[in-house]
Amino acid sequence: MPPVIRQLTAPHAVLLEEPRAGVPQTSEMIRGEVFHVLEERDGWLQVENGFDGHVGWLPPGTPQADPVLPTHRVRALRADLHPAPTHKAPPVGTLSFGSLVRLDGRAENGWVGVGDGLWLFGKGLEPADAPPARDHVATALRFLETPYVWGGRSAFGIDCSGLVLTAMAAAGVVSHHSSGIQRKDDRLGAWISGDGRDVAFAYGDIVFFPGHVGLMLDEAHLLHATVFTMSVVVEPLADVVARAETINGVRRPG
């Protein structure tokens, strides 16, 4: 049988370790992402996200549809869905940075229609085929103070590898939602150190620790999503090293 391919229509959805409630979230999908259905079990779907290849279980009832080609991507950190083309209409939902939408041709006073009678403000969008952003750190900085969520990769909540994945994907390099796999992924840049010693850290370097990862803002400060503050923050690299006890890898994106 041909594979079943579907598209997420909810603003976002969790992917879980197992097909039951109460187990850890392993990743997240956001609006417009396409997925392959691998297995169905009592309404739970084991899926492979076409974005990064992540496999997990999608809860029953998650809104989805047959795939349609997106025309635009959300470039705002968050974009509210409104029932009318005005800021005075109370939002009925919110999309995260990176969400994919198909415009339906309606346009009014800077607002654009996205189906189901809903509207987005057009300045928060870019064409789906827009060139990648050049600065992955600038993208990551937009997530400052976003809550830490294990397995998150959206503006609603994000973890350390989700932040790196999202920032690098916006720059045109899609890796994996796992710091351990990212550490081994040559697509993320040249491997310049296995322990961080004698490294002149530079803006944009990806620094790995056991079970953790972050991005350098300069020679001394790390931008990362951390359980230490349960948020995305900037900290002295030395403070992070003191807690993690060691650096186990440094990559420098090209």
Phi and psi restraints in degrees (value plus and minus 20) as a CYANA .aco file:
   2 PRO   PHI     -87.3   -47.3
   2 PRO   PSI     131.4   171.4
   3 PRO   PHI     -85.2   -45.2
   3 PRO   PSI     126.4   166.4
   4 VAL   PHI    -106.2   -66.2
   4 VAL   PSI     101.6   141.6
   5 ILE   PHI    -136.4   -96.4
   5 ILE   PSI     107.9   147.9
   6 ARG   PHI    -151.2  -111.2
   6 ARG   PSI     151.0   191.0
   7 GLN   PHI    -152.7  -112.7
   7 GLN   PSI     114.8   154.8
   8 LEU   PHI     -92.4   -52.4
   8 LEU   PSI     109.5   149.5
   9 THR   PHI    -131.0   -91.0
   9 THR   PSI     -30.4     9.6
  10 ALA   PHI     -92.1   -52.1
  10 ALA   PSI     136.8   176.8
  11 PRO   PHI     -76.1   -36.1
  11 PRO   PSI     -58.3   -18.3
  12 HIS   PHI    -184.0  -144.0
  12 HIS   PSI     145.7   185.7
  13 ALA   PHI    -173.6  -133.6
  13 ALA   PSI     123.3   163.3
  14 VAL   PHI    -100.6   -60.6
  14 VAL   PSI     131.3   171.3
  15 LEU   PHI    -134.8   -94.8
  15 LEU   PSI     106.4   146.4
  16 LEU   PHI    -129.0   -89.0
  16 LEU   PSI     141.8   181.8
  17 GLU   PHI     -85.7   -45.7
  17 GLU   PSI     -58.5   -18.5
  18 GLU   PHI    -157.1  -117.1
  18 GLU   PSI     141.2   181.2
  19 PRO   PHI    -101.8   -61.8
  19 PRO   PSI      43.4    83.4
  20 ARG   PHI    -181.7  -141.7
  20 ARG   PSI     134.0   174.0
  21 ALA   PHI     -91.3   -51.3
  21 ALA   PSI     132.5   172.5
  22 GLY   PHI      69.5   109.5
  22 GLY   PSI     -18.1    21.9
  23 VAL   PHI    -117.8   -77.8
  23 VAL   PSI     142.4   182.4
  24 PRO   PHI     -82.4   -42.4
  24 PRO   PSI     124.9   164.9
  25 GLN   PHI     -97.4   -57.4
  25 GLN   PSI     114.2   154.2
  26 THR   PHI    -123.8   -83.8
  26 THR   PSI     -46.2    -6.2
  27 SER   PHI    -184.2  -144.2
  27 SER   PSI    -188.1  -148.1
  28 GLU   PHI    -169.3  -129.3
  28 GLU   PSI     126.0   166.0
  29 MET   PHI    -132.3   -92.3
  29 MET   PSI     132.7   172.7
  30 ILE   PHI    -142.8  -102.8
  30 ILE   PSI     143.1   183.1
  31 ARG   PHI     -67.7   -27.7
  31 ARG   PSI     111.2   151.2
  32 GLY   PHI      73.0   113.0
  32 GLY   PSI     -30.2     9.8
  33 GLU   PHI     -94.5   -54.5
  33 GLU   PSI     122.3   162.3
  34 VAL   PHI    -118.1   -78.1
  34 VAL   PSI     121.7   161.7
  35 PHE   PHI    -159.0  -119.0
  35 PHE   PSI     132.7   172.7
  36 HIS   PHI    -115.5   -75.5
  36 HIS   PSI     114.0   154.0
  37 VAL   PHI    -107.1   -67.1
  37 VAL   PSI      99.7   139.7
  38 LEU   PHI    -116.0   -76.0
  38 LEU   PSI     -52.6   -12.6
  39 GLU   PHI    -180.8  -140.8
  39 GLU   PSI     130.5   170.5
  40 GLU   PHI    -143.7  -103.7
  40 GLU   PSI     114.3   154.3
  41 ARG   PHI    -164.8  -124.8
  41 ARG   PSI      84.9   124.9
  42 ASP   PHI      33.6    73.6
  42 ASP   PSI      21.9    61.9
  43 GLY   PHI      70.0   110.0
  43 GLY   PSI     -39.2     0.8
  44 TRP   PHI     -98.2   -58.2
  44 TRP   PSI     120.8   160.8
  45 LEU   PHI    -136.4   -96.4
  45 LEU   PSI     104.2   144.2
  46 GLN   PHI    -104.7   -64.7
  46 GLN   PSI     102.8   142.8
  47 VAL   PHI    -149.6  -109.6
  47 VAL   PSI     137.5   177.5
  48 GLU   PHI    -134.8   -94.8
  48 GLU   PSI      97.7   137.7
  49 ASN   PHI     -91.3   -51.3
  49 ASN   PSI     104.5   144.5
  50 GLY   PHI     -86.4   -46.4
  50 GLY   PSI     -37.5     2.5
  51 PHE   PHI     -87.2   -47.2
  51 PHE   PSI     -72.7   -32.7
  52 ASP   PHI    -150.8  -110.8
  52 ASP   PSI     -15.7    24.3
  53 GLY   PHI      61.1   101.1
  53 GLY   PSI     -14.3    25.7
  54 HIS   PHI     -88.9   -48.9
  54 HIS   PSI     117.7   157.7
  55 VAL   PHI    -131.3   -91.3
  55 VAL   PSI     111.3   151.3
  56 GLY   PHI    -184.3  -144.3
  56 GLY   PSI    -197.6  -157.6
  57 TRP   PHI    -124.2   -84.2
  57 TRP   PSI     107.4   147.4
  58 LEU   PHI    -115.8   -75.8
  58 LEU   PSI     107.5   147.5
  59 PRO   PHI     -82.8   -42.8
  59 PRO   PSI     133.0   173.0
  60 PRO   PHI     -78.0   -38.0
  60 PRO   PSI     123.4   163.4
  61 GLY   PHI      63.0   103.0
  61 GLY   PSI     -16.7    23.3
  62 THR   PHI     -84.7   -44.7
  62 THR   PSI     104.5   144.5
  63 PRO   PHI     -80.6   -40.6
  63 PRO   PSI     111.5   151.5
  64 GLN   PHI    -175.5  -135.5
  64 GLN   PSI     147.0   187.0
  65 ALA   PHI    -177.6  -137.6
  65 ALA   PSI     154.2   194.2
  66 ASP   PHI     -84.4   -44.4
  66 ASP   PSI     124.1   164.1
  67 PRO   PHI     -84.8   -44.8
  67 PRO   PSI     121.6   161.6
  68 VAL   PHI    -147.1  -107.1
  68 VAL   PSI     130.6   170.6
  69 LEU   PHI     -93.2   -53.2
  69 LEU   PSI     102.0   142.0
  70 PRO   PHI     -92.0   -52.0
  70 PRO   PSI     130.3   170.3
  71 THR   PHI    -124.5   -84.5
  71 THR   PSI     -44.9    -4.9
  72 HIS   PHI    -162.6  -122.6
  72 HIS   PSI     141.9   181.9
  73 ARG   PHI    -145.2  -105.2
  73 ARG   PSI     122.9   162.9
  74 VAL   PHI     -94.1   -54.1
  74 VAL   PSI     101.3   141.3
  75 ARG   PHI    -124.2   -84.2
  75 ARG   PSI     -36.6     3.4
  76 ALA   PHI     -87.6   -47.6
  76 ALA   PSI     135.1   175.1
  77 LEU   PHI     -81.0   -41.0
  77 LEU   PSI     -62.1   -22.1
  78 ARG   PHI    -161.3  -121.3
  78 ARG   PSI     124.0   164.0
  79 ALA   PHI    -153.5  -113.5
  79 ALA   PSI     101.2   141.2
  80 ASP   PHI    -100.2   -60.2
  80 ASP   PSI     121.0   161.0
  81 LEU   PHI    -111.2   -71.2
  81 LEU   PSI     107.1   147.1
  82 HIS   PHI    -136.6   -96.6
  82 HIS   PSI     129.0   169.0
  83 PRO   PHI    -100.2   -60.2
  83 PRO   PSI     -26.8    13.2
  84 ALA   PHI    -168.3  -128.3
  84 ALA   PSI     137.5   177.5
  85 PRO   PHI     -99.7   -59.7
  85 PRO   PSI      42.8    82.8
  86 THR   PHI    -177.2  -137.2
  86 THR   PSI     126.6   166.6
  87 HIS   PHI     -89.5   -49.5
  87 HIS   PSI     -33.9     6.1
  88 LYS   PHI    -102.5   -62.5
  88 LYS   PSI     -32.3     7.7
  89 ALA   PHI    -102.0   -62.0
  89 ALA   PSI      99.6   139.6
  90 PRO   PHI     -77.5   -37.5
  90 PRO   PSI     112.5   152.5
  91 PRO   PHI     -81.3   -41.3
  91 PRO   PSI     128.0   168.0
  92 VAL   PHI    -132.6   -92.6
  92 VAL   PSI     -19.9    20.1
  93 GLY   PHI    -198.6  -158.6
  93 GLY   PSI     149.4   189.4
  94 THR   PHI    -159.6  -119.6
  94 THR   PSI     116.2   156.2
  95 LEU   PHI    -125.1   -85.1
  95 LEU   PSI     129.2   169.2
  96 SER   PHI    -111.8   -71.8
  96 SER   PSI     139.1   179.1
  97 PHE   PHI     -65.3   -25.3
  97 PHE   PSI     113.0   153.0
  98 GLY   PHI      72.1   112.1
  98 GLY   PSI     -30.1     9.9
  99 SER   PHI     -83.9   -43.9
  99 SER   PSI     129.4   169.4
 100 LEU   PHI    -131.5   -91.5
 100 LEU   PSI     115.3   155.3
 101 VAL   PHI    -156.6  -116.6
 101 VAL   PSI     138.8   178.8
 102 ARG   PHI    -136.1   -96.1
 102 ARG   PSI      96.2   136.2
 103 LEU   PHI     -91.6   -51.6
 103 LEU   PSI     125.9   165.9
 104 ASP   PHI    -122.9   -82.9
 104 ASP   PSI     -13.1    26.9
 105 GLY   PHI      78.6   118.6
 105 GLY   PSI     -34.5     5.5
 106 ARG   PHI     -95.9   -55.9
 106 ARG   PSI     119.7   159.7
 107 ALA   PHI    -172.7  -132.7
 107 ALA   PSI     114.9   154.9
 108 GLU   PHI    -177.1  -137.1
 108 GLU   PSI      96.8   136.8
 109 ASN   PHI      33.7    73.7
 109 ASN   PSI      20.1    60.1
 110 GLY   PHI      70.2   110.2
 110 GLY   PSI     -27.4    12.6
 111 TRP   PHI    -116.0   -76.0
 111 TRP   PSI     130.0   170.0
 112 VAL   PHI    -151.6  -111.6
 112 VAL   PSI     124.5   164.5
 113 GLY   PHI    -105.2   -65.2
 113 GLY   PSI     120.8   160.8
 114 VAL   PHI    -144.5  -104.5
 114 VAL   PSI       1.7    41.7
 115 GLY   PHI      73.4   113.4
 115 GLY   PSI     143.8   183.8
 116 ASP   PHI      36.7    76.7
 116 ASP   PSI       2.6    42.6
 117 GLY   PHI      56.1    96.1
 117 GLY   PSI     -11.7    28.3
 118 LEU   PHI    -117.6   -77.6
 118 LEU   PSI     140.3   180.3
 119 TRP   PHI    -153.5  -113.5
 119 TRP   PSI     127.2   167.2
 120 LEU   PHI    -142.8  -102.8
 120 LEU   PSI     131.1   171.1
 121 PHE   PHI     -97.3   -57.3
 121 PHE   PSI     105.0   145.0
 122 GLY   PHI     -81.7   -41.7
 122 GLY   PSI     -49.0    -9.0
 123 LYS   PHI     -88.3   -48.3
 123 LYS   PSI     -33.0     7.0
 124 GLY   PHI    -109.2   -69.2
 124 GLY   PSI     -13.4    26.6
 125 LEU   PHI    -139.7   -99.7
 125 LEU   PSI     141.4   181.4
 126 GLU   PHI    -159.4  -119.4
 126 GLU   PSI     137.4   177.4
 127 PRO   PHI     -77.5   -37.5
 127 PRO   PSI     125.7   165.7
 128 ALA   PHI     -81.9   -41.9
 128 ALA   PSI     -45.7    -5.7
 129 ASP   PHI    -120.1   -80.1
 129 ASP   PSI      -0.5    39.5
 130 ALA   PHI     -81.0   -41.0
 130 ALA   PSI     126.8   166.8
 131 PRO   PHI     -83.1   -43.1
 131 PRO   PSI     132.6   172.6
 132 PRO   PHI     -81.0   -41.0
 132 PRO   PSI     131.6   171.6
 133 ALA   PHI     -88.6   -48.6
 133 ALA   PSI     123.6   163.6
 134 ARG   PHI    -103.6   -63.6
 134 ARG   PSI     -46.2    -6.2
 135 ASP   PHI    -130.9   -90.9
 135 ASP   PSI      80.0   120.0
 136 HIS   PHI     -88.1   -48.1
 136 HIS   PSI     -49.9    -9.9
 137 VAL   PHI     -89.4   -49.4
 137 VAL   PSI     -59.8   -19.8
 138 ALA   PHI     -79.7   -39.7
 138 ALA   PSI     -58.7   -18.7
 139 THR   PHI     -83.9   -43.9
 139 THR   PSI     -66.9   -26.9
 140 ALA   PHI     -82.4   -42.4
 140 ALA   PSI     -55.6   -15.6
 141 LEU   PHI     -82.4   -42.4
 141 LEU   PSI     -46.4    -6.4
 142 ARG   PHI     -84.9   -44.9
 142 ARG   PSI     -39.3     0.7
 143 PHE   PHI    -111.7   -71.7
 143 PHE   PSI     -13.4    26.6
 144 LEU   PHI     -71.7   -31.7
 144 LEU   PSI     114.2   154.2
 145 GLU   PHI      52.8    92.8
 145 GLU   PSI     -17.7    22.3
 146 THR   PHI     -81.7   -41.7
 146 THR   PSI     117.6   157.6
 147 PRO   PHI     -79.8   -39.8
 147 PRO   PSI     124.9   164.9
 148 TYR   PHI     -97.7   -57.7
 148 TYR   PSI     107.8   147.8
 149 VAL   PHI    -154.3  -114.3
 149 VAL   PSI     101.8   141.8
 150 TRP   PHI     -79.7   -39.7
 150 TRP   PSI     103.9   143.9
 151 GLY   PHI      64.3   104.3
 151 GLY   PSI     -19.1    20.9
 152 GLY   PHI    -102.3   -62.3
 152 GLY   PSI     131.0   171.0
 153 ARG   PHI    -170.7  -130.7
 153 ARG   PSI      21.7    61.7
 154 SER   PHI    -162.0  -122.0
 154 SER   PSI     156.3   196.3
 155 ALA   PHI     -92.4   -52.4
 155 ALA   PSI     -26.6    13.4
 156 PHE   PHI    -105.8   -65.8
 156 PHE   PSI     -39.8     0.2
 157 GLY   PHI     148.6   188.6
 157 GLY   PSI     122.5   162.5
 158 ILE   PHI    -170.5  -130.5
 158 ILE   PSI     129.5   169.5
 159 ASP   PHI    -131.1   -91.1
 159 ASP   PSI    -196.5  -156.5
 160 CYS   PHI     -83.3   -43.3
 160 CYS   PSI     -68.4   -28.4
 161 SER   PHI     -94.0   -54.0
 161 SER   PSI     -47.5    -7.5
 162 GLY   PHI     -85.7   -45.7
 162 GLY   PSI     -56.3   -16.3
 163 LEU   PHI     -86.1   -46.1
 163 LEU   PSI     -65.7   -25.7
 164 VAL   PHI     -85.9   -45.9
 164 VAL   PSI     -63.4   -23.4
 165 LEU   PHI     -77.6   -37.6
 165 LEU   PSI     -68.2   -28.2
 166 THR   PHI     -85.5   -45.5
 166 THR   PSI     -63.9   -23.9
 167 ALA   PHI     -86.2   -46.2
 167 ALA   PSI     -63.7   -23.7
 168 MET   PHI     -92.4   -52.4
 168 MET   PSI     -54.5   -14.5
 169 ALA   PHI     -83.9   -43.9
 169 ALA   PSI     -59.3   -19.3
 170 ALA   PHI     -83.3   -43.3
 170 ALA   PSI     -45.3    -5.3
 171 ALA   PHI    -109.7   -69.7
 171 ALA   PSI     -16.6    23.4
 172 GLY   PHI      78.1   118.1
 172 GLY   PSI     -12.2    27.8
 173 VAL   PHI    -142.6  -102.6
 173 VAL   PSI      84.9   124.9
 174 VAL   PHI    -113.8   -73.8
 174 VAL   PSI     102.3   142.3
 175 SER   PHI    -129.5   -89.5
 175 SER   PSI    -150.5  -110.5
 176 HIS   PHI    -150.7  -110.7
 176 HIS   PSI     137.5   177.5
 177 HIS   PHI    -110.4   -70.4
 177 HIS   PSI      43.3    83.3
 178 SER   PHI    -183.0  -143.0
 178 SER   PSI     103.9   143.9
 179 SER   PHI     -85.3   -45.3
 179 SER   PSI     -53.9   -13.9
 180 GLY   PHI     -85.2   -45.2
 180 GLY   PSI     -60.8   -20.8
 181 ILE   PHI     -94.0   -54.0
 181 ILE   PSI     -58.0   -18.0
 182 GLN   PHI     -78.7   -38.7
 182 GLN   PSI     -58.7   -18.7
 183 ARG   PHI     -78.1   -38.1
 183 ARG   PSI     -51.6   -11.6
 184 LYS   PHI    -115.1   -75.1
 184 LYS   PSI     -19.9    20.1
 185 ASP   PHI    -112.6   -72.6
 185 ASP   PSI      85.1   125.1
 186 ASP   PHI     -85.2   -45.2
 186 ASP   PSI     -37.7     2.3
 187 ARG   PHI     -83.6   -43.6
 187 ARG   PSI     -42.4    -2.4
 188 LEU   PHI    -102.7   -62.7
 188 LEU   PSI     -20.9    19.1
 189 GLY   PHI     109.8   149.8
 189 GLY   PSI     151.9   191.9
 190 ALA   PHI     -87.6   -47.6
 190 ALA   PSI     119.6   159.6
 191 TRP   PHI    -100.4   -60.4
 191 TRP   PSI      95.8   135.8
 192 ILE   PHI    -132.1   -92.1
 192 ILE   PSI     -32.6     7.4
 193 SER   PHI    -185.4  -145.4
 193 SER   PSI     126.5   166.5
 194 GLY   PHI    -118.4   -78.4
 194 GLY   PSI     -28.4    11.6
 195 ASP   PHI    -160.9  -120.9
 195 ASP   PSI     -23.1    16.9
 196 GLY   PHI      60.3   100.3
 196 GLY   PSI     -23.0    17.0
 197 ARG   PHI     -94.6   -54.6
 197 ARG   PSI     120.0   160.0
 198 ASP   PHI      38.9    78.9
 198 ASP   PSI       6.1    46.1
 199 VAL   PHI    -116.0   -76.0
 199 VAL   PSI     108.9   148.9
 200 ALA   PHI    -105.5   -65.5
 200 ALA   PSI      71.2   111.2
 201 PHE   PHI     -81.9   -41.9
 201 PHE   PSI     122.8   162.8
 202 ALA   PHI    -149.6  -109.6
 202 ALA   PSI     139.3   179.3
 203 TYR   PHI     -71.8   -31.8
 203 TYR   PSI     105.0   145.0
 204 GLY   PHI      77.2   117.2
 204 GLY   PSI     -31.5     8.5
 205 ASP   PHI     -78.1   -38.1
 205 ASP   PSI     122.3   162.3
 206 ILE   PHI    -121.0   -81.0
 206 ILE   PSI      99.2   139.2
 207 VAL   PHI    -131.1   -91.1
 207 VAL   PSI     109.2   149.2
 208 PHE   PHI    -128.7   -88.7
 208 PHE   PSI     124.4   164.4
 209 PHE   PHI    -150.8  -110.8
 209 PHE   PSI     146.9   186.9
 210 PRO   PHI     -78.3   -38.3
 210 PRO   PSI      91.8   131.8
 211 GLY   PHI      54.3    94.3
 211 GLY   PSI      -1.8    38.2
 212 HIS   PHI    -173.1  -133.1
 212 HIS   PSI     140.9   180.9
 213 VAL   PHI    -177.7  -137.7
 213 VAL   PSI     130.7   170.7
 214 GLY   PHI    -175.9  -135.9
 214 GLY   PSI     158.4   198.4
 215 LEU   PHI    -140.0  -100.0
 215 LEU   PSI     117.2   157.2
 216 MET   PHI    -100.9   -60.9
 216 MET   PSI     113.2   153.2
 217 LEU   PHI    -108.5   -68.5
 217 LEU   PSI     -51.1   -11.1
 218 ASP   PHI    -178.3  -138.3
 218 ASP   PSI    -178.6  -138.6
 219 GLU   PHI     -93.0   -53.0
 219 GLU   PSI     -29.6    10.4
 220 ALA   PHI    -155.3  -115.3
 220 ALA   PSI     -23.8    16.2
 221 HIS   PHI    -146.6  -106.6
 221 HIS   PSI     116.8   156.8
 222 LEU   PHI    -130.2   -90.2
 222 LEU   PSI     113.1   153.1
 223 LEU   PHI    -120.3   -80.3
 223 LEU   PSI     102.6   142.6
 224 HIS   PHI    -179.8  -139.8
 224 HIS   PSI     140.8   180.8
 225 ALA   PHI    -115.2   -75.2
 225 ALA   PSI     103.1   143.1
 226 THR   PHI    -158.0  -118.0
 226 THR   PSI     124.4   164.4
 227 VAL   PHI     -92.0   -52.0
 227 VAL   PSI     -34.6     5.4
 228 PHE   PHI     -82.0   -42.0
 228 PHE   PSI     -57.4   -17.4
 229 THR   PHI    -135.4   -95.4
 229 THR   PSI     -25.4    14.6
 230 MET   PHI      36.4    76.4
 230 MET   PSI      22.8    62.8
 231 SER   PHI    -185.0  -145.0
 231 SER   PSI     154.5   194.5
 232 VAL   PHI    -108.2   -68.2
 232 VAL   PSI     104.8   144.8
 233 VAL   PHI    -161.2  -121.2
 233 VAL   PSI     148.7   188.7
 234 VAL   PHI    -130.7   -90.7
 234 VAL   PSI     108.2   148.2
 235 GLU   PHI    -155.2  -115.2
 235 GLU   PSI     137.1   177.1
 236 PRO   PHI     -78.6   -38.6
 236 PRO   PSI     112.6   152.6
 237 LEU   PHI     -75.6   -35.6
 237 LEU   PSI     -57.5   -17.5
 238 ALA   PHI     -79.9   -39.9
 238 ALA   PSI     -55.9   -15.9
 239 ASP   PHI     -87.7   -47.7
 239 ASP   PSI     -59.9   -19.9
 240 VAL   PHI     -87.5   -47.5
 240 VAL   PSI     -61.9   -21.9
 241 VAL   PHI     -81.7   -41.7
 241 VAL   PSI     -59.3   -19.3
 242 ALA   PHI     -82.0   -42.0
 242 ALA   PSI     -56.9   -16.9
 243 ARG   PHI     -97.1   -57.1
 243 ARG   PSI     -61.9   -21.9
 244 ALA   PHI     -99.4   -59.4
 244 ALA   PSI     -40.2    -0.2
 245 GLU   PHI      60.1   100.1
 245 GLU   PSI     -41.6    -1.6
 246 THR   PHI    -182.7  -142.7
 246 THR   PSI     134.7   174.7
 247 ILE   PHI    -119.1   -79.1
 247 ILE   PSI     116.4   156.4
 248 ASN   PHI    -142.2  -102.2
 248 ASN   PSI       0.0    40.0
 249 GLY   PHI     149.2   189.2
 249 GLY   PSI     128.3   168.3
 250 VAL   PHI    -160.0  -120.0
 250 VAL   PSI     108.6   148.6
 251 ARG   PHI    -138.9   -98.9
 251 ARG   PSI     129.0   169.0
 252 ARG   PHI    -142.7  -102.7
 252 ARG   PSI      84.6   124.6
 253 PRO   PHI     -78.0   -38.0
 253 PRO   PSI     124.9   164.9
